[in-house]
Amino acid sequence: MLAKQHNKLTMSCGVLCFVRRSIFGHHCVIIALAMQFKVSIKAIFALMFASGFSYSTSTLGVELNPVGAAEIEQLLTRLGVSGCRFQRNGSWHSAAEARAHLEKKYRYMLDKQLLSTAENFVSVGATKSSMSGKPYWIQCGTQSPMHSAQWMATQLDEVRESIRRDSSSLRAR
C-alpha cells in the first residue's frame, strides 16, 4: 500500500514540473498533494528534489493583494467574535482558539507566499487540517455543525457585500 502511494506521489511530483504557473501558484498544488496523500510537505519537496526539480520562491511564489489580505483579516475577526465552536482533529475549540489557529496558518501561508486570494485561504488553509487531512467543522449556537468551508464562504460573501455597501455609500456622499 505504501509503495503504491509512493509511486502515485512520485508521478504527481513529476507532473508538477510542468505546472509552473497554475492559477493559485505552485505552492498550493504541493499542499494539495500533501493533503491528498497524507504526507508532509517536506516529503513532497524531498521527492521533488530527488527527481531533479528546482525550486525558487521568487519564481514560484504568489503575492496576496491588499484586498485579499483585508478580506482574510475580516474572516478571522468574524470567526473570533462569532461565539461558534470549531472542531479540528476531533476536538472542539472556542471561537478565539479557532481564530488563533487559523491566523497562525494564515501567517505561515503568507510568509511562504502560498496565498493569492481570500478564496485560496479558505480552500487551502481554513477547511481541513494540513497534518491529518480531517475537515474542520463549525457549530454556531444550536445549529447543526457545518464544514468550515461552507461557513467561511458565506462569511466571505458577507464581507464582500459589506465592502460594496460601504464603498457605495462613500461614493453617494
C-alpha positions in Angstrom: 0.0 0.0 0.0 2.7 2.5 1.0 4.8 1.6 -2.1 1.7 2.2 -4.3 1.0 5.6 -2.7 4.7 6.5 -3.0 4.6 5.7 -6.8 1.5 7.8 -7.3 3.1 10.6 -5.3 6.3 10.4 -7.3 4.4 10.5 -10.6 2.3 13.5 -9.3 5.5 15.4 -8.3 6.9 14.7 -11.8 3.8 16.4 -13.2 4.4 19.4 -11.0 7.5 20.2 -13.1 5.1 21.2 -15.9 2.7 23.2 -13.7 4.9 26.2 -13.2 2.2 28.8 -13.2 -1.1 27.5 -12.0 -4.0 29.8 -11.1 -3.2 29.6 -7.4 0.6 29.2 -7.8 2.7 26.1 -7.5 2.7 26.0 -3.7 -1.0 25.2 -3.5 -0.6 22.3 -5.7 2.2 21.0 -3.4 -0.1 21.4 -0.3 -3.0 19.7 -2.1 -0.7 16.8 -2.9 0.5 16.6 0.7 -3.1 16.5 1.9 -4.3 14.0 -0.7 -1.5 11.5 0.0 -1.4 12.3 3.8 2.3 13.0 3.8 4.2 16.1 4.9 5.1 18.9 2.6 8.7 18.2 3.5 8.2 14.7 1.9 6.8 16.3 -1.2 9.8 18.6 -1.5 12.2 15.7 -0.8 10.7 13.7 -3.7 10.8 16.8 -5.9 14.4 17.5 -5.2 15.3 13.8 -5.6 13.8 13.9 -9.0 15.8 16.9 -10.0 13.1 19.6 -9.6 14.5 23.1 -8.9 12.6 25.3 -6.6 12.7 29.0 -6.1 10.2 31.1 -4.1 11.0 34.2 -6.2 9.8 32.5 -9.4 7.0 30.3 -7.9 5.7 32.4 -5.0 2.5 34.4 -5.3 1.5 37.6 -3.7 -1.6 38.3 -1.8 -3.0 41.7 -2.7 -4.2 44.2 -0.1 -7.9 43.5 -0.8 -7.4 39.7 -0.2 -5.4 40.4 3.0 -8.2 42.7 4.3 -10.8 40.0 3.5 -8.9 37.3 5.3 -8.4 39.6 8.3 -12.2 40.2 8.3 -12.9 36.5 8.1 -10.6 35.8 11.1 -12.2 38.7 13.1 -15.7 37.4 12.3 -14.6 33.9 13.4 -13.1 35.2 16.6 -16.2 37.1 17.7 -18.7 34.6 16.4 -19.2 32.6 19.6 -19.2 29.4 17.4 -17.4 26.2 18.3 -14.7 25.0 16.0 -13.7 21.3 15.6 -10.3 20.3 14.3 -8.8 16.8 14.5 -11.8 15.6 16.6 -11.6 18.2 19.4 -13.9 21.2 19.8 -12.3 24.7 20.4 -13.6 28.1 21.2 -14.0 30.8 18.5 -11.0 32.6 19.9 -8.9 29.5 19.8 -10.1 28.8 16.2 -9.1 32.3 15.2 -5.7 32.0 16.7 -5.1 28.6 15.0 -6.3 29.9 11.6 -4.3 33.1 12.0 -1.2 31.1 12.6 -1.9 29.1 9.4 -2.6 32.4 7.6 0.7 33.9 8.7 2.6 30.8 7.7 1.0 30.7 4.3 1.6 34.4 3.8 5.2 34.1 4.8 5.7 31.2 2.4 3.9 33.0 -0.4 1.2 30.3 -0.6 -1.8 32.7 -0.9 -3.1 34.6 -3.8 -6.8 35.3 -2.8 -9.1 35.0 0.2 -10.8 32.0 -1.6 -7.4 30.4 -1.7 -7.0 30.8 2.0 -10.5 29.3 2.6 -9.9 26.4 0.3 -6.4 25.6 1.3 -5.9 26.8 4.9 -9.3 27.1 6.6 -11.1 23.9 5.6 -9.1 21.0 6.9 -6.0 20.0 8.9 -2.8 20.1 7.0 -1.5 17.4 9.3 -4.3 14.9 9.4 -6.4 15.9 6.4 -9.5 15.9 8.5 -12.1 18.6 7.7 -12.7 21.4 10.1 -16.3 21.9 11.4 -18.0 24.9 12.8 -21.1 24.9 15.1 -22.9 28.1 15.9 -25.5 28.1 18.7 -28.0 25.3 18.3 -27.4 24.9 14.5 -26.0 21.6 13.2 -22.3 21.6 12.7 -21.2 22.5 9.1 -18.0 22.2 7.2 -15.8 25.3 7.8 -15.5 25.8 4.0 -19.3 26.5 3.9 -19.2 28.8 6.9 -16.1 30.7 5.6 -17.6 31.0 2.1 -20.8 32.5 3.5 -18.8 34.9 5.7 -16.6 35.9 2.8 -19.7 36.7 0.7 -21.0 38.9 3.6 -17.6 40.6 4.0 -17.6 41.5 0.3 -21.2 42.7 0.3 -20.4 44.9 3.3 -17.4 46.4 1.5 -19.6 47.0 -1.6 -22.2 48.8 0.6 -19.6 50.9 2.3 -18.0 51.9 -0.9 -21.4 52.7 -2.5 -22.3 54.9 0.5 -18.9 56.7 0.3 -19.5 57.4 -3.5 -23.0 58.7 -2.7 -21.7 61.4 -0.4 
